[in-house]
Amino acid sequence: MALRHSGKCIDIALRGPSTRNLVAVRHPLLASIPRRCYATKTKVKEKEKEVVTNEEFLAEYEKMRHIAHKIQVDPWGVRVQTLDLIIPSLMSKKKDAALRDHWSSFKSTLRNWSLNILSMRRMAADKGFPGIKNTHPWHPQVLAVKSTKDSAWIAPIRKAALDTYLKLNSAVANRDEKTIKALAIGDMQSHYLNLARKQDPSRVYAWKFHGERSPCRVVSIRSLPGFLGQKVPNNGSRLLVQALVRFDTFQSLNVYSKKGVLLHEQTDPKPVVEYLVVQKRLWYDTPWAFRDRIYEGLEPRFKAL
């Protein structure tokens, strides 16, 4: 489909129920952002909903701008939920999937394709691709989210994600908690710290990366304005970006005693496939960090904040 016609398709794909009854939230960063909810059934009581008027919204926004200007703290660095990233599939991966499951998976994949393009366009308009200059929101590259070519705009993000993946796995094997805390956030940080702390301190673990079975690729990406102050630090971008990356690698783990005696040897590298969410606030000079894991075949539910 030609790029000039994609806007109409995106609008159709994203068209949903009327937003007349949607409730605004107080923090602008979280307004209308879907968050992940793994509960099978969720009901929101009417009394829990809080309508925020435009005057209240603007008053809080001005308050946060004042804090950012007067105090050495970033009010835009608040914690956010994992966005509505999915593993796209035209057919449902559920066991004994019914026709409606396949239809739901098809719709979710179409919606993900549309949101990928919108996010890529937003990134192209606001310095969202590290190391790439002269990006334009209507360039055909905004369609190449899943590209594994080195020339693709998404290539620097893929490279950064793989670099973080390798460093984080090595840090777990070496019980390097400082690196783990720098490269993982939220529940993923707790997960990796637990893995490192459960290791036998009398053993030495040697994790080895043997290469990729297939190149890592971004399958779902979301970007949204996260920094709303007047001046962006380091002349960077205002965007917060989350990307779901598929890793398909060969790995091995050997165990040694403190004296270097081999206690366990994994002779054949093991193929490992993982879908991990990386996140970066582009106005910070910090590395991409892992914040969530998504499993193929599980269809999480979302609700709007």
ZADREN-297210 format. One line per field, with one value per residue: residue number from 1; x negated, y negated, z of N, C-alpha, C, CB in turn. Coordinates in steps of 0.1 Angstrom, whole numbers, plus 5000, padded with zeros to 4 digits. Atoms other than C-alpha are relative to their C-alpha. Glycine has a CB too. Example, Ala and Ser with C-alpha at 12.3 -4.5 7.8 and 13.67 -1.06 7.14 Angstrom:
2
n	[1/2];
nc1	[4991/5009];
nc2	[5012/5011];
nc3	[5000/5000];
cac1	[4877/4863];
cac2	[5045/5011];
cac3	[5078/5071];
cc1	[4991/5008];
cc2	[4988/4989];
cc3	[5000/5008];
cbc1	[5010/4996];
cbc2	[5000/4995];
cbc3	[5012/4986];
# end
This chain:
305
n	[1/2/3/4/5/6/7/8/9/10/11/12/13/14/15/16/17/18/19/20/21/22/23/24/25/26/27/28/29/30/31/32/33/34/35/36/37/38/39/40/41/42/43/44/45/46/47/48/49/50/51/52/53/54/55/56/57/58/59/60/61/62/63/64/65/66/67/68/69/70/71/72/73/74/75/76/77/78/79/80/81/82/83/84/85/86/87/88/89/90/91/92/93/94/95/96/97/98/99/100/101/102/103/104/105/106/107/108/109/110/111/112/113/114/115/116/117/118/119/120/121/122/123/124/125/126/127/128/129/130/131/132/133/134/135/136/137/138/139/140/141/142/143/144/145/146/147/148/149/150/151/152/153/154/155/156/157/158/159/160/161/162/163/164/165/166/167/168/169/170/171/172/173/174/175/176/177/178/179/180/181/182/183/184/185/186/187/188/189/190/191/192/193/194/195/196/197/198/199/200/201/202/203/204/205/206/207/208/209/210/211/212/213/214/215/216/217/218/219/220/221/222/223/224/225/226/227/228/229/230/231/232/233/234/235/236/237/238/239/240/241/242/243/244/245/246/247/248/249/250/251/252/253/254/255/256/257/258/259/260/261/262/263/264/265/266/267/268/269/270/271/272/273/274/275/276/277/278/279/280/281/282/283/284/285/286/287/288/289/290/291/292/293/294/295/296/297/298/299/300/301/302/303/304/305];
nc1	[4991/5008/5000/4990/4987/5000/4993/4986/5000/5003/4988/4990/5004/5000/4986/4994/4988/5000/5008/4992/4999/5013/5003/5014/5007/5006/5013/5000/5007/4992/4987/4995/5010/4995/5010/4998/4993/4999/4988/4991/4989/5002/4989/5003/4988/4998/5005/5015/5003/5002/5000/5009/4997/5011/5007/5008/5011/5010/5006/5010/5011/5008/5007/5011/5010/5006/5009/5011/5009/5005/5006/5008/4993/4992/4987/4995/5006/4991/4999/4989/4998/5003/4990/4993/5009/4995/5007/4990/4997/4987/4993/5002/5009/4994/4996/4986/4994/4987/5000/5000/5014/5008/4996/5006/5014/5001/4997/5011/5012/4998/5001/5014/5006/4996/5006/5014/5002/4998/5011/5012/4998/5003/5015/5006/4998/5006/5013/4998/5009/5013/5011/4995/4996/4991/4989/4987/4989/4994/5010/4996/5007/4991/4993/5010/5002/5006/5012/5013/5011/5008/4997/4986/5000/4998/5012/5007/4992/5003/5014/5000/4993/5008/5011/4995/4997/5013/5006/4991/5001/5014/4999/4993/5010/5011/4994/5004/4987/5000/4996/4986/4992/5001/4994/4986/4992/4987/5000/5011/5011/4999/5002/5015/5007/4997/5008/5014/5002/4997/5011/5009/5012/5012/5002/5002/4992/5006/4990/5006/4991/5006/4995/4985/4994/4994/5002/4989/4992/4989/4987/4990/5007/4991/5007/4991/5006/5002/5005/4991/5006/5003/5013/5004/5014/5009/4995/4995/4987/4990/4993/5003/4998/5001/5001/5000/5010/5002/5014/5001/5015/5006/5006/5004/5004/5008/5002/5013/5003/5009/5013/5000/4997/4987/4990/4989/5003/4990/5007/4993/4993/4986/4993/4991/4992/4994/4994/5003/4996/5010/4995/5010/4996/5010/5006/5011/5011/5001/4998/4987/4998/4989/4990/4989/5001/4987/5001/4992/4989/4992/4994/4997/4989/5004/4990/5006/5002];
nc2	[5012/5012/5007/5011/4995/4992/5008/4996/4986/5001/5006/4990/4990/5004/5005/4991/5006/5014/5005/5009/4997/4997/5008/5005/4998/5013/5002/5000/4990/4988/5002/4991/4989/4987/4992/4985/4995/4986/4995/4995/5009/5012/5010/5013/5005/5014/5009/5001/5008/5014/5009/5012/5011/5006/5009/4992/4994/5010/5004/4990/5001/5012/4996/4991/5008/5008/4991/4997/5012/5005/4989/4990/4987/4999/4995/4992/4987/4992/4986/4997/4986/4994/5004/4989/4992/4987/4991/4999/4987/5001/4989/4999/4989/4993/4986/4998/5013/5001/5010/5013/5003/5004/5013/5010/5001/5008/5014/5005/5002/5012/5011/5002/5005/5014/5007/5000/5011/5013/5002/5003/5014/5009/5000/5007/5014/5005/4995/4987/4989/5004/5000/5002/5014/5003/4991/5007/4991/4993/4991/4986/4992/4999/4987/4989/4997/4986/4998/4997/5006/5009/5014/5003/5009/4992/4992/5004/4995/4985/4998/5003/4990/4988/5003/4999/4986/4993/5005/4997/4986/4999/5005/4990/4989/5005/5006/5015/5007/5014/4999/4995/5011/5010/4995/4995/5008/4994/4985/4994/5001/4990/4987/4997/5000/4987/4990/5001/4998/4986/4992/4995/5009/4992/4996/5010/4998/5006/5001/5003/5003/4993/5007/5001/4991/5009/5013/5006/5009/5006/4996/5010/5011/5011/5012/5010/5011/4998/5012/5011/5013/5010/4998/4986/4998/4995/5002/4987/4998/5000/4987/4988/4989/4986/4991/4986/4995/4985/4995/4985/4999/4988/5003/4989/5003/4991/5003/4996/5003/5011/4997/4999/4987/5000/4992/4998/5005/4999/4998/5005/5012/4999/5011/5007/5010/5008/5013/5009/5014/5010/5014/5011/5014/5005/5012/4996/4994/4987/4989/4993/4991/4991/5002/4990/4988/4996/4986/4997/4991/5006/5013/5008/5010/5013/5010/5013/5008];
nc3	[5000/5001/4987/5000/4997/4987/4990/4999/4995/4986/4994/5000/4991/4986/4997/4990/4993/4998/4989/4992/4986/4995/4989/5001/4988/4996/5005/5015/5006/5000/5006/5011/5003/4996/4992/5000/4988/5003/4995/5011/5000/4993/5000/4994/4994/5004/4990/5000/5011/4996/5012/4999/5009/5007/4991/4990/5007/5003/4988/4996/5010/4996/4988/5003/5007/4989/4993/5009/5002/4987/4992/5008/5001/5013/4998/5011/4999/4992/5005/5009/5002/5013/5009/5006/5010/5002/5009/5011/5007/5007/4994/4985/4996/4989/5002/5002/5003/5008/5011/4995/4995/5012/5004/4990/5003/5012/4997/4992/5009/5008/4992/4997/5012/5001/4990/5003/5010/4993/4991/5008/5005/4989/4997/5012/4999/4988/4996/4993/5005/4996/5010/5013/5002/5012/5001/5004/4996/5012/5008/5000/4990/4988/5002/4999/4986/4998/5009/4994/5008/4992/5005/4995/4989/4987/4997/4988/4988/5000/4995/4985/4993/5000/4991/4987/4997/4997/4988/4989/4998/4994/4987/4991/4998/4991/4988/5000/4997/5004/5014/5001/4996/5011/5013/4998/4991/4996/4997/5007/4992/4988/5005/5003/4987/4993/5006/4996/4985/4997/5004/4990/5000/5001/5014/5010/5012/5012/5010/5013/5011/5011/5012/5002/5010/5010/4994/4992/5008/4992/5006/4996/4995/4996/4996/4996/4993/4986/4994/5004/4996/5011/5007/4999/4996/5010/5013/5004/5004/4989/5001/4993/5010/4995/5011/4998/5008/5000/5000/5004/4999/4995/4988/4992/4986/4993/4986/4995/4986/4998/5004/5015/5004/5007/4993/5009/5013/5010/5012/5012/4997/4999/5006/4991/5006/4989/5004/4989/5002/4996/4998/4999/5001/5010/4995/4991/5006/4993/5010/5001/4989/5001/4990/5000/5009/5005/5004/5012/4997/4989/5005/4988/5002/4997/4997/5002/4988];
cac1	[5000/4986/4976/4999/5029/5018/5033/5068/5061/5047/5077/5100/5080/5079/5116/5132/5160/5169/5145/5173/5173/5135/5121/5090/5063/5044/5009/5004/4979/5004/5034/5052/5023/5034/5017/5013/5037/5035/5067/5093/5121/5119/5147/5142/5167/5183/5174/5137/5138/5126/5134/5107/5117/5096/5088/5076/5055/5038/5033/5015/4995/4983/4974/4952/4935/4928/4913/4891/4878/4873/4862/4835/4859/4876/4913/4917/4897/4927/4932/4953/4969/4960/4979/5001/4973/4983/4967/4985/5001/5028/5039/5044/5017/5041/5047/5081/5086/5121/5130/5135/5100/5085/5106/5095/5059/5063/5078/5051/5024/5039/5042/5006/4995/5013/4999/4964/4966/4980/4952/4925/4939/4938/4902/4893/4906/4888/4853/4865/4839/4805/4777/4800/4805/4830/4858/4893/4926/4938/4907/4913/4889/4917/4933/4901/4906/4896/4867/4834/4814/4785/4797/4832/4841/4850/4815/4799/4827/4822/4785/4790/4815/4792/4763/4784/4795/4759/4747/4777/4773/4735/4743/4767/4740/4714/4738/4731/4761/4750/4752/4785/4800/4788/4802/4835/4863/4895/4904/4877/4851/4864/4865/4828/4817/4834/4816/4783/4788/4800/4767/4743/4716/4691/4695/4685/4710/4698/4726/4717/4735/4729/4747/4782/4802/4822/4816/4834/4862/4888/4923/4942/4933/4950/4938/4955/4946/4930/4912/4935/4911/4901/4865/4855/4823/4793/4812/4828/4862/4894/4904/4907/4903/4911/4903/4911/4881/4878/4845/4836/4801/4778/4766/4747/4739/4710/4703/4669/4656/4636/4605/4615/4626/4654/4685/4711/4706/4732/4717/4744/4755/4792/4816/4835/4864/4876/4899/4886/4898/4871/4877/4859/4868/4851/4844/4821/4786/4791/4791/4821/4835/4856/4889/4912/4915/4943/4951/4964/4998/5010/5033/5032/5061/5057/5076/5071/5057];
cac2	[5000/4966/4945/4917/4940/4955/4926/4936/4973/4964/4943/4972/4997/4976/4966/4980/4971/4935/4916/4896/4914/4919/4905/4883/4889/4863/4869/4859/4886/4913/4898/4924/4949/4985/5006/5043/5061/5099/5103/5124/5101/5065/5042/5006/4992/4959/4944/4950/4929/4893/4867/4840/4807/4788/4762/4788/4805/4772/4763/4795/4792/4757/4771/4798/4773/4751/4781/4789/4753/4746/4780/4804/4832/4845/4847/4863/4893/4909/4947/4959/4992/5015/5002/5023/5042/5075/5105/5101/5131/5134/5167/5172/5193/5205/5242/5252/5217/5209/5188/5158/5162/5161/5131/5113/5121/5107/5075/5071/5076/5050/5026/5032/5026/4993/4982/4992/4968/4940/4945/4946/4914/4897/4908/4896/4862/4859/4873/4908/4928/4926/4916/4911/4876/4860/4883/4875/4888/4897/4916/4952/4963/4957/4989/5009/5017/5054/5048/5064/5044/5024/4994/4994/4966/4992/5007/4986/4997/5034/5031/5014/5040/5069/5052/5048/5084/5097/5075/5083/5121/5118/5097/5123/5150/5128/5116/5080/5063/5028/5037/5055/5024/5002/5024/5036/5019/5028/5065/5074/5060/5080/5111/5108/5099/5130/5151/5137/5140/5176/5188/5208/5184/5213/5217/5197/5194/5188/5177/5177/5162/5184/5161/5155/5182/5154/5116/5099/5078/5054/5067/5040/5005/4976/4940/4911/4876/4880/4848/4818/4791/4760/4771/4807/4818/4824/4812/4846/4860/4856/4892/4922/4954/4990/5018/5055/5073/5110/5126/5160/5169/5198/5199/5221/5221/5238/5241/5242/5244/5216/5234/5236/5272/5278/5291/5288/5285/5277/5291/5281/5245/5242/5222/5196/5175/5146/5116/5088/5052/5025/4989/4956/4920/4903/4871/4891/4901/4937/4971/4990/5011/5042/5038/5067/5101/5113/5149/5162/5178/5157/5128/5102/5078/5041/5013/4976/4954];
cac3	[5000/4991/5021/5011/5015/5049/5069/5060/5067/5101/5109/5100/5120/5151/5149/5180/5205/5211/5233/5248/5280/5284/5316/5316/5341/5360/5347/5310/5304/5312/5295/5273/5275/5276/5303/5306/5328/5331/5350/5331/5341/5352/5362/5370/5394/5385/5418/5412/5380/5384/5358/5354/5340/5315/5342/5367/5340/5330/5366/5373/5341/5352/5386/5371/5348/5379/5397/5367/5365/5402/5416/5404/5398/5366/5371/5337/5348/5365/5363/5334/5326/5298/5268/5245/5228/5213/5195/5161/5145/5119/5136/5173/5190/5217/5221/5207/5193/5180/5150/5172/5187/5152/5143/5175/5167/5132/5145/5171/5145/5122/5150/5160/5124/5125/5158/5148/5118/5140/5165/5138/5123/5157/5162/5127/5136/5169/5168/5177/5158/5175/5151/5121/5108/5083/5091/5078/5091/5056/5045/5035/5063/5089/5074/5080/5117/5114/5090/5099/5074/5088/5067/5083/5107/5133/5131/5159/5183/5173/5179/5213/5223/5214/5232/5263/5261/5260/5288/5310/5306/5314/5344/5358/5354/5371/5398/5388/5405/5395/5358/5363/5380/5351/5323/5338/5355/5373/5376/5351/5374/5404/5382/5371/5406/5420/5394/5403/5441/5439/5424/5445/5457/5457/5419/5389/5361/5326/5302/5265/5235/5204/5179/5165/5149/5132/5136/5164/5152/5166/5162/5181/5190/5208/5213/5230/5243/5277/5284/5284/5297/5277/5270/5263/5281/5258/5228/5227/5220/5241/5234/5256/5235/5243/5218/5218/5205/5194/5203/5187/5199/5207/5243/5267/5305/5321/5358/5375/5410/5425/5416/5379/5379/5353/5372/5345/5308/5282/5251/5226/5226/5234/5211/5231/5218/5240/5235/5257/5260/5260/5271/5268/5277/5248/5268/5291/5282/5295/5279/5267/5296/5297/5315/5306/5290/5268/5261/5227/5230/5259/5250/5278/5283/5285/5301/5295/5322];
cc1	[4991/5001/5010/5014/5001/5007/5014/5002/4998/5012/5011/4997/5001/5014/5006/5013/4998/4992/5008/5000/4986/4997/4986/4993/4992/4986/5000/4993/5008/5014/5003/4990/5006/4989/5004/5007/5003/5012/5010/5012/4998/5012/4996/5013/5001/4995/4985/4996/4999/4999/4992/5004/4988/4992/4991/4988/4989/4993/4989/4988/4990/4992/4988/4989/4992/4990/4987/4990/4993/4992/4993/5006/5008/5013/5006/4994/5008/5000/5012/5002/4995/5012/5006/4992/5005/4990/5010/5001/5013/5009/4997/4991/5006/5003/5015/5006/5012/4998/4999/4986/4991/5004/4995/4985/4997/5002/4989/4987/5001/4999/4985/4992/5002/4992/4985/4996/5001/4988/4987/5001/4997/4985/4993/5001/4993/4988/5001/4991/4986/4990/5005/5006/5009/5011/5013/5012/5008/4991/5004/4993/5009/5008/4991/4997/4993/4988/4988/4988/4992/5003/5014/4999/5001/4987/4992/5007/4998/4986/4999/5007/4992/4988/5004/5003/4987/4994/5008/4998/4986/5000/5007/4990/4989/5005/4996/5013/5000/5004/5015/5010/5000/5007/5013/5007/5013/4999/4989/4987/5000/4998/4985/4992/5002/4992/4986/4997/5002/4988/4991/4987/4987/4997/4998/5008/4995/5011/4994/5011/4993/5005/5015/5004/5007/4998/5011/5007/5011/5013/5012/4993/5010/4991/5011/4992/4999/4995/5008/4995/4997/4987/4996/4985/4992/5004/5005/5014/5009/5007/4996/5003/4999/5001/5000/4991/4999/4986/5000/4985/4996/4992/4995/4996/4992/4997/4987/4999/4991/4986/4999/5003/5014/5010/5012/4997/5012/4994/5006/5007/5016/5007/5010/5007/5007/5006/4999/5003/4988/5006/4989/5008/4989/4994/4989/4988/4997/5002/5014/5001/5012/5010/5011/4997/5014/4999/5010/5011/5009/5005/5004/5011/4994/5012/4993/4999/5007];
cc2	[4988/4993/4989/5005/5006/4992/5004/5014/5000/4995/5011/5011/4996/4995/5010/4993/4985/4996/4990/5002/5004/4989/4995/5003/4988/4998/5001/5011/5013/4999/5009/5010/5013/5007/5014/5004/5015/5006/5005/4991/4988/4991/4988/4994/4985/4990/4998/4991/4985/4991/4988/4990/4994/4990/5007/5006/4989/4995/5009/5000/4989/5003/5008/4992/4991/5009/5003/4989/4996/5011/5009/5014/5000/5005/5008/5014/5010/5014/5001/5015/5004/4996/5012/5007/5014/5008/5001/5014/5000/5011/5001/5012/5008/5014/5000/4986/5001/4990/4986/4996/4996/4986/4989/4998/4992/4985/4994/4998/4988/4988/4997/4995/4985/4991/5000/4989/4987/4997/4997/4986/4990/5000/4993/4985/4994/5007/5014/5011/4996/5001/4998/4986/4999/5011/4992/5009/5007/5008/5014/5008/5001/5013/5012/5003/5013/5002/5004/4995/4990/4985/4995/4990/5007/5007/4996/5005/5015/5002/4997/5011/5013/4998/5001/5014/5008/4996/5004/5015/5003/4995/5009/5011/4996/4993/4985/4992/4986/4999/5004/4988/4989/5004/5006/4992/5007/5014/5007/4999/5009/5014/5003/5000/5013/5011/5000/5004/5015/5009/5004/4992/5008/5004/4988/5004/4993/5001/4996/4998/5006/4994/5001/5011/4992/4986/4995/4990/4994/5004/4991/4989/4989/4988/4989/4988/5002/4988/4988/4986/4991/5004/5015/5001/5006/4999/5013/5000/5000/5014/5010/5012/5013/5009/5014/5006/5015/5003/5015/5003/5015/4996/5012/4995/5011/4996/5006/4998/4988/5002/5003/5014/5000/5010/5003/4994/5002/5000/4994/4987/5002/4988/4994/4989/4992/4987/4991/4985/4991/4986/4990/4987/4993/4987/5003/5006/5013/5011/5005/5011/5010/4998/5010/5012/5004/5014/5003/5010/4995/4986/4992/4990/4987/4992/4986/4993/4986];
cc3	[5000/5013/5001/5003/5014/5011/5002/5006/5015/5007/5002/5011/5014/5004/5010/5006/5002/5012/5009/5015/5006/5011/4999/5014/5003/4994/4985/4994/4999/4994/4988/4996/5005/5008/5000/5012/4997/5007/4989/4999/5009/4999/5008/5005/4996/5010/5000/4989/5005/4988/5003/4990/4993/5009/5010/4993/4997/5013/5005/4991/5004/5012/4997/4993/5010/5007/4992/4999/5013/5008/4991/5001/4987/5003/4989/5000/5009/4994/4991/4999/4987/4990/4993/4989/4999/4991/4988/4994/4994/5005/5014/5003/5012/4996/4998/4997/4992/4990/5006/5006/4988/4995/5009/4998/4988/5002/5008/4992/4991/5008/5004/4988/4999/5010/4999/4990/5007/5009/4993/4994/5011/5003/4989/5001/5012/5004/5007/4996/5003/4988/4986/4999/4988/4999/4998/5003/4989/4992/5001/5012/5013/4999/5004/5015/5003/4992/5009/4993/5009/4996/5005/5011/5013/5004/5013/5013/5001/5006/5015/5008/5002/5010/5015/5005/5004/5013/5012/5004/5007/5014/5010/5004/5009/5013/5001/5001/4995/4985/4998/5003/4989/4987/5001/5010/5003/5004/4994/5009/5012/4995/4998/5013/5008/4994/5004/5015/5003/4996/5012/5001/4999/4986/4992/4988/4988/4989/4987/4989/4987/4986/4999/4990/4989/5007/5009/4993/5009/4993/5005/5007/5003/5005/5003/5007/5015/5008/4995/5005/4988/4993/5003/5004/4988/4986/4994/4995/5012/5001/5010/4990/5007/4987/5004/4990/5001/4999/4997/5000/5004/5013/5007/5014/5006/5014/5005/5015/5001/4995/4985/4995/4993/5007/4991/4987/4991/4986/4987/5004/4999/4992/5010/4992/5011/4993/5012/4996/5005/5000/5001/5000/4992/5005/5010/4992/5008/4990/5000/5011/4998/5011/5000/4991/4996/4994/4988/5004/5011/4995/5012/4996/5004/5005/4999/5013/4998];
cbc1	[5010/5005/4986/5000/5004/4986/4999/5006/4990/4988/5005/5002/4986/4990/5008/4990/5003/5014/4987/5014/5009/4990/5003/5000/4991/4998/4990/4995/4987/5001/5002/5003/4986/5004/4998/4986/5014/4987/5007/5004/5013/4987/5013/4993/5000/5015/5005/4994/5009/4988/5014/4985/5008/5004/5011/5008/5005/5007/5010/5006/5005/5008/5010/5005/5007/5010/5007/5005/5009/5011/5011/4986/5009/4992/5010/4996/4986/5014/5001/4998/5016/4997/4995/5014/4985/5014/4996/4997/4999/4998/4997/5014/4986/5012/4995/5007/4989/5012/5012/5011/4994/5002/5016/5003/4993/5010/5013/4997/4998/5014/5009/4994/5005/5015/5003/4996/5009/5013/4998/4999/5014/5008/4996/5005/5015/5011/4992/5014/5003/4995/4993/5011/4988/4991/5002/5000/5010/5007/4986/4996/4987/5009/5005/4988/5014/5011/4997/4999/5005/4985/5000/5008/5011/5011/4990/4999/5015/5002/4990/5006/5013/4995/4994/5013/5007/4990/4999/5014/5001/4990/5007/5012/4994/4992/4995/4993/5003/4985/4991/5003/4996/4985/4990/4999/5004/5010/5013/4998/4999/5014/5007/4995/5004/5015/5001/4995/5009/5012/4991/4997/5000/5000/5013/4984/5015/4987/5012/4990/5003/5003/4994/5004/5010/5015/4998/4993/5006/4999/5003/5011/4989/5010/4990/5011/5007/4991/4984/5014/4988/4999/4989/5003/4999/4996/4989/4998/5002/5010/5000/5009/4989/5012/4988/5014/4986/5009/4993/5007/4995/4991/5009/4988/5013/4986/5012/4989/4993/5000/4995/4987/5000/4998/5005/5014/4988/5010/4997/5010/4996/5005/5007/4992/5010/4990/5015/4986/5013/4988/5009/4989/5002/5006/5011/5005/4987/5011/4991/5002/5001/4995/5006/5013/4993/5005/5004/4991/4996/4992/5013/4988/5012/4993/5007/5009/4985];
cbc2	[5000/4991/4994/4992/5010/5002/4986/5000/5009/4991/4988/5006/5004/4988/4998/5003/5007/4994/4994/4999/5012/5000/5007/4984/5013/5000/5010/4987/5003/5005/4986/4991/4997/5009/4994/5007/4993/5006/4990/5014/5008/4993/5007/4990/5001/4998/5004/5014/5001/4998/4995/5005/4989/4992/4991/5011/5005/4988/4998/5014/4999/4988/5007/5012/4991/4994/5013/5004/4989/4995/5008/5000/5003/5009/4988/4993/4999/4994/5009/4993/5002/5015/4990/4995/4999/5001/5013/4990/5012/5002/5013/5002/4993/4992/5009/5007/4991/4997/5002/4998/5013/5010/4999/5005/5014/5006/4998/5009/5013/5001/5001/5014/5007/4998/5006/5014/5001/5000/5012/5010/4998/5005/5015/5005/4997/5001/4990/5004/5003/5008/5013/5011/4991/4999/5009/4996/4992/4989/4998/5006/4993/4988/5001/4997/5000/5010/4987/5016/4994/5002/5000/5012/4990/5010/4998/4985/4997/5006/4991/4986/5004/5004/4986/4992/5007/4998/4984/4997/5008/4993/4986/5006/5005/4989/5008/4997/5000/4994/5009/5011/4994/4997/5010/5015/4986/4998/5006/4995/4985/4999/5002/4990/4988/5003/4999/4985/4991/5005/4992/5015/4992/5012/5008/4998/4996/5007/4990/5011/4985/5014/5007/4986/5010/5003/4990/4994/5006/4984/5014/5007/4994/5004/4994/5005/4987/5012/4998/5002/5002/4986/4991/5008/5009/5015/4994/5010/5013/4990/5006/5001/4999/5003/4996/5006/4994/5006/4997/5003/4991/5007/4992/5008/4997/5002/5007/4991/5013/4996/5013/4996/5010/5004/4992/4995/5007/4988/5015/5011/4989/5001/5006/4994/5006/4996/5002/5001/4996/5000/5000/5000/4994/4999/4991/5010/4991/5000/5012/5006/4993/5015/4986/4993/5012/4990/5009/5007/5013/4998/5003/4992/5004/4993/5002/4991/4998];
cbc3	[5012/4989/5002/4987/4990/5004/4997/4986/4993/5003/4993/4987/4997/5002/4988/5011/5013/5001/4996/4995/5003/4989/5014/4997/4999/5015/5006/4995/5008/5014/4996/4988/5007/4989/5014/4998/5002/5005/5010/5003/5004/4996/5006/4990/5016/4997/5014/4998/4989/5009/4996/4999/5007/4988/5008/5006/4986/4993/5011/5001/4986/5001/5010/4992/4990/5009/5003/4986/4995/5009/5008/5005/5012/4990/5003/4987/5006/5001/5012/4986/5002/5000/4989/4994/5005/4995/5006/4989/5010/4985/4992/5007/5004/5005/5011/5012/4993/5010/4992/5011/5007/4989/5000/5014/4999/4989/5007/5012/4992/4993/5013/5004/4987/5001/5014/4993/4988/5008/5009/4989/4994/5013/5001/4987/5001/5011/5008/4999/4985/5011/5001/4997/4998/4988/5013/4985/5008/4992/5006/4987/5004/5001/4986/4993/5008/4996/4993/5002/4987/4997/4985/5004/4998/4998/4988/5001/4998/4986/4992/5002/4993/4986/4997/5002/4987/4989/5000/4997/4988/4991/5000/4993/4987/4992/5013/4986/5015/5001/4992/5010/5013/4997/4994/5004/4993/4989/4995/4986/5005/5006/4986/4990/5008/4999/4984/4998/5007/4992/4990/4998/5013/5009/4996/4997/5003/4995/5004/4996/4998/5000/4988/4995/5007/4997/4989/5013/4988/4999/5005/5010/4991/5012/4989/5010/4997/5002/4997/5005/5008/5006/5006/4987/5012/5003/4991/5011/4992/4997/4986/5013/4989/5010/4990/5000/5003/4988/5013/4986/5011/4990/5010/4994/5008/4992/5009/4993/5007/5015/5007/4995/5012/4986/5012/5006/4994/5001/4997/4995/4990/5014/4987/5012/4990/5011/4995/5005/5008/4990/5012/4989/5015/4987/5005/5011/5001/5012/5004/4986/5013/5001/4998/4996/5008/4989/5011/4989/5003/5013/4991/5004/5009/4988/5013/4990/5004];
# end
